[in-house]
Structures are given as C-alpha cells and as structure tokens.
Amino acid sequence: MSDPTSIKTPYKASELFARSQGYRLLAILLRYPKMGEGLNLLQASLKDYEGSLEDIETPWKNQLVRYVKKLSQTLPNISEDEWIREYEYCFGHTANSKVSAYELEYGEEHSHREPQELADITAFYQAFGLQVSKKAHERGDHIHVECEFMHFLTFKAVYALEHGQKDHAATCEESALRFLSDHLVRWMPAFAVRLGRTARFDWLNAIADFALCFILTECDIQGIEAGDRNLPIRIVEEKVETGCVSCQLSPLARDIGNS
C-alpha cells in the first residue's frame, strides 16, 4: 500500500465537499436506525449527495451515479420497522454477527493487540477534539463512527479552504488520508461484500453496492490500494472486553453523533 504521507495532491473544495457528503450518507445508512427521524434524514442526505456528484472526478463516477439512483429507487419503499428489523438481522447487537460492523473483528485473531488498536483509532478522534459518546452503544471502530469521522475531517477541510486556511485544510486532508489508509480501506471492502451476501432485500443490497463502490472510488481518488474483499472475520474466542459495543463521536463541547 502506498505511503499516504507521500501523496500531496490538492483537492478542490467542491470535490472535498462531495466526498464529505458521501461519508455522511454512509454514516447514516450504516448506523442503527433512529425512529421518527431516520428515514427523513436519510432522504435529505441522499439528495445532498446526488447534487454534489458532478464534482467527483474519477473513472468510478458512472457506477457511483448508478448505485445512488438505485438507493433513491429502493429506500423510499421501506418502513422504519423494516429498516430496524433488517439492520438487526445483519448486524445484530454484538461485535460478532452475520455482518460485523466493527473493524477489529476483521483479519486474523489478535486479541492481545485489540486494546492498542482501538486506542489508536480513538487517538485519531481525540486529536481533533472528538470523543466517543457515552450515550451511544458502539465502539470507536464501528463502520458508522469511522465514516462519520471521515465526514468530519473532509468537511473541516472544505471549511478551511473556503476561508483561506490552506495549512489547516492540508492538515485535515492528510489526517483523513492517514485514517482512510490505516483503517477504512483495510476492511470496508470485505464488510461491503459480506453485507451484500447477507442482505435479504434489494434496498440493503443497494447499500452494500454503494458502500463498496464508494470506498473503491476513494482509493482511486487517493491513489491507494483497496483491502482484501475476502478478509476473514476473526475466530470468536474469549477475550478481554475492549469497551462497550457502541459509541458515537461527539466533540468535547457538543454532540455530533446524531448527524
């Protein structure tokens, strides 16, 4: 895999914004559904992302557009109850489920390294004044939390660029690239493939297809290699708890876990 610190390609604010909207959409799609507001928030996020796609420059663009249209066609037909039922069927209530949504459950068994790796992920969040919310129920390596963090970093870079803060924007972009390379790229392809194989309905298959296409698009844009789509789930063994099974990101001063 390429060393992300060696890649210094500048990105237009419009492209960064589009990528940020994609991560926000994924974070909403892959978190536990919220009764009363989940579908409305999802539809709004999907519309925002559709409107920003024209600013993405990648050979994967046509596929992205196709999968986003598929989401637009299938998601309006589901109810909140159905969304929750299917979410629980695929992701369950534990780290080990049909489709694990936790990074540290992918790859070879390495329980002795797990606390350190989770601490490494948390350190990324803390470096930007974020912390794992005590009100939520996911670990910091949950797919939705990692996507939300990438949304935060890329959106922060957009804001910096639009206010002439080029150095700050570069810091955010470099941190986003490092986090992407060290974490999401490694396991998200396997997560998306596993979700596609497990999904029982078209709308959940559409989410899996979009997730895979999006992360491959990110790899193309950043010039990095995607992780193994067949990355195995760790063998379940008794191991020391590394934290609660759920945590969302929230800044030290305000809550962003509900975005």
Steps between C-alpha positions, in 0.01 A plus 500: 500500500628846419628721780219753541736766630674504163182600313456876493236543231287811571124461464242755401260603772209379286647150467582484870143606576361224278721242671394634839133462406569141395647416839207667673257292295688181587505590869121540497443185295718285726400616846214359707177649358344780703125486538316811390781672312720234343335473159449875461863568585609225263295639211641849557857369512446294185367806316798709615745238378326463164530873449873499568598202282577711194810629681654153538773428245564127477446209256262358764263795467246329272478202734457730799215679323337166417514373858375830641203481262438145621494630858258774398268245340500241779528692829167689474320164498613387846349569840690582818397165649637315198822699510554420869410132452746454214771699675473272802491191278828592331689683774342364816579645843853368543835547328479144369196479271407393148663818371735647756495879488820525705845539347683297765289193427659469155828321437697243696442444870704751698316566826821608673529789252135601503509751789799676343339515156177638644705757688670596173161565339385700801820707485404616150170627635655668802756682284209698354321559829259210457414227744286190507156589630400327823135519394537271201570130476773447241875466525724746324575248225136475387457565127258786560734674747798474266296635208370784714858589593599510133201726433619728780858519368409561137233756587746676730748514209231656278428766760871578534547532124201731466645724772850515358652271764707285265732360768208393717327346199817306417518368857141376480556341157818324612329370814204378295735321262690338786180382669361373171821311422549356848140408568201523262684389186628188675164350595211688338515306169461172690223650713307613190537163325385315812200731533405441137511123549289519817240759397151364435352805326589718202537818707761342727681360197499854362668623818765228471564581133528870572734445796737287290492738204554801724807359676650386167438851367683642801792267431512617139487868594769462766720260306499225761431128483171358625501229764419134442129450426526152653660612826379243755314564821707423807443171678282559805693436819459614855685828519531802719230759438634800312206724572127517454357374175396848400630854490443798282729791447430819685717806537612593847265798487204381291336184368547401136406136541148572381593654163 
